[in-house]
Amino acid sequence: MDKTGQLKIQQMVFMIIAVALFVILAVLFFFSIKTANLYQASIESERDKSIGLVIKLASSPEFSYAGITNGVDSDKLMALKKQPEYRDYWGVNGIVVKKLYPEYPNIECNTGNYPNCTEIILFKKEGDIAQSASSYISLCRKDNTGGRAYDKCELALMIIQTRENEF
C-alpha cells in the first residue's frame, strides 16, 4: 500500500512539472511573438518618423519655394551647400536632392555646372551607418526665357540619411 501511494505522488509530481513546463513554454512563445511584433512596429514607426522629417525639411523656410506645396528652392540649396555650419542643424547624417525628371546625365551640382546637373548633395557624413528616407518634391528655381522670368519646377527626390542610433 505504501508503494502505490508513493507511485501516485510521483505521478502527480511529474504531471505538475509537465504542466509547469508547458505553461513556461507557452509564455515564452507568447512573449517571443509579442517582441517580434514590437520590433516590427518600432521599425515602421521610425520609417514614418523619417518620412515626416523629409516632409518637414522640405517645407522649412531654409528649403521652401514660395507658393508651391512641397516645393524646394534649388537656389537656396546651392547656397546652403556652401554653409558647413548647417550640417548639424537638422540632426541628420545627410541631405541629398536628386532630379528625376527631366532626365539629365548623373552629375553632382556645383557652382560651375548649376542648374545643368542632377544631384545636389548638401552634405553627407561618410563612415556613419545610416538609414535613409525619401520623398518626392518639386525642385523649383527662377528661370527666364526671352527676358521673361518664370518658375521652373522639376520632379526630384529628397533623401535624408538619419543617424543609426535613432532607430
N, C-alpha and C positions, 0 to 999 in steps of 0.2 A: 504494500500500500504506500509505503514511503517512496518507492521508485516511481510510481505513477504520478504522484503529487509533484515530485521533482521534475518529471518529464513535462507535465503541464505548465509548470512555472517556466521551464526552459523554453517551451514553445511560445509562451506569452512574451518572454523577453525577446526572442528572435522576431516575433511579429511587431513588437514595439520598435525595435531597431529598424526593421524593414520599412515600417510606416514613416518613421522619422527620416530615414534616408530618402524616401520618395518625396516627402514634403520639402526637404532641403533641395533636392534636385529640381523640383517644380518651382521653388522660389528663385533658384539660380537661373533657370531658364527664363522665367518671367523678367527678372532684372536685366538679363543679357539682351532681351528683345527691347525692353524699355531704354536701355543705354544706347543701343544701335539706333533706335528712333530718335533719341535725344541728340545724338551726334549728327544725324542727317538733318534734323530740324535746325541745329546751330549752323551748319554749312549753308543751308538755304537762307537763313536769316542774315548771315554775313554777306551772302551774294546780293540779297535785296538791299542791304545797307550800302554795299559798294555801288550798286546801280543808282541808288538815291544820291550818293556822293557825286557821281558823274553828272547827274541832272542838276544838283545843287551848284557844282562848279560851273557848269555851262551857263547857268543863269546868274552867276555872281557878277558884280559890276566890273571886275577885272577882266572878264571874258565876254560879257554880253554885247550884242549888237543891237542898237536902239531900234525898237519897233518890230522885231522879229522874234517870235517864240522859239526857244532853243537855238537861237542864232548866236554864233560865236564870232567875234570880230578878229579876223586874221591879222589885221594891223596891230591890234593890242597884243596878240600872241607873239608876234615878232618883236615887239617892244619888251614884253616880259621875258623873252628868251635871253635878253642881254642883262637881266637883273638877277644875279645869283642869290641875293638875299631873300627872294621869294621861294627858294627851294624847300625850306622847312615851314613856310607859312601855312600851307594847306594840309600838312600832316600825311603826305603820301610819298611813295618812293619814285614815282614818275608820272609825267603827263605827256601824252603823245596824241597829236591830231593827224589823221590820215585822210586825205581827199580820196573819195571813192568815184565820184562822177563829176565832170567828165574825166575820162582816164588820161593820165599823163605817165611818162616813164617814172619809175620809182626813184625820186630824187629828194634828198633831205634839203629843207629850206634853209637858206642863209640870206644875208643882205644882198649878195650878188645875183642870186637867181630868183628871188621872190618877185612876183607871185607864180612863176612858171616852175613849180615844184609840187610834190605830193605829200611830204611828211614834215610837220613842224614838231620837233622834239623840244619841248620846254626844258625838261630835264629828265634824266634817267639815272638813278643810282645803280651803278654796276656792283655785282657781287652779292647784293641782297636777294634772297629768295622771296619772291612776292607773288601774290595772285593779282590778276588783273580783271577789271570790269570795264565794259564799254557801252556806249550808247550812241545812236545816230544823232547828228546835229546838222545844222545849216552853217557852213563856214562862209561868212559874208565879208565883203570889203567894198569900198567905194571904187568905182572904175569909171572911165569916160570913153565915149565913142563920139567922134565928130564934135568935140567940145562940150558934150552934154554929160554931166555926171549922173550915174545911176548906181543902185545897189546890186552887186553881183553876188549871188549866193550859190554855193556848190554843196553837194552831199558829202558829208565827212563822217568819220568815226572818231569819237574821243575815247581814248584808252587811259584808264587810271590804274597804276600799279600801287596796291596797298601794302602796308607793312605786314610781314608774316605774323607777328605777334598779335595782330588784331583779329586773327581767325581762331 
